């Protein structure tokens, strides 16, 4: 049972911050029934890309939606330890209850760092010598991702450009927090695949 329909102050904050406070918690209660087992199978399919011609036919298409991933305080604390970003809004649950978010929030870069793990559920490249991350064009964090929530990622293929020995792939990554009104992260990822 959800116990989060709290005080007037938290409800007032929900008006200012649409993903926080009591309104957010009520959405979380309603959406909890959507467990990963209930996600339609079409959202979890794996796409295997074997050659550049096949890849180009998918420009403009959504390649898939990952399964939900639990965002735990332990994982956020470990990310803070490894990166040195131990700002209290991420690692001090008691102090963070006094913020408009009502608790700790994940680092934006923690969310972005989930990209390889979530992408591995959706896309596999076969028939290429190797692939490397080349960088990012744009990264934005439009909404917070509360610890204790779940996140998933959508991938859309934006472009495929020839480079010496292979191709550069531009993909739009949209990270969605369960119940959030806005994405928690949107980024353009650049990957290079080489044919030999």
Secondary structure, DSSP 8 states (H G I E B T S, - for coil): -------HHHHHHHHHSTTSHHHHHHHHHHHTT--GGGS-GGGS--EEE-SHHHHHTTTTSEEEE---EE--HHHHHHHHHHHS---HHHH-HHHHTTSTTSS-B--HHHHHHTHHHHHTTTEEE-SSSEEEEEEEEEEE--S--BTT-EEEEEEEEEEEEEETTEEEEEEEEEEEETT-SS-SEEEEEEEEEE--
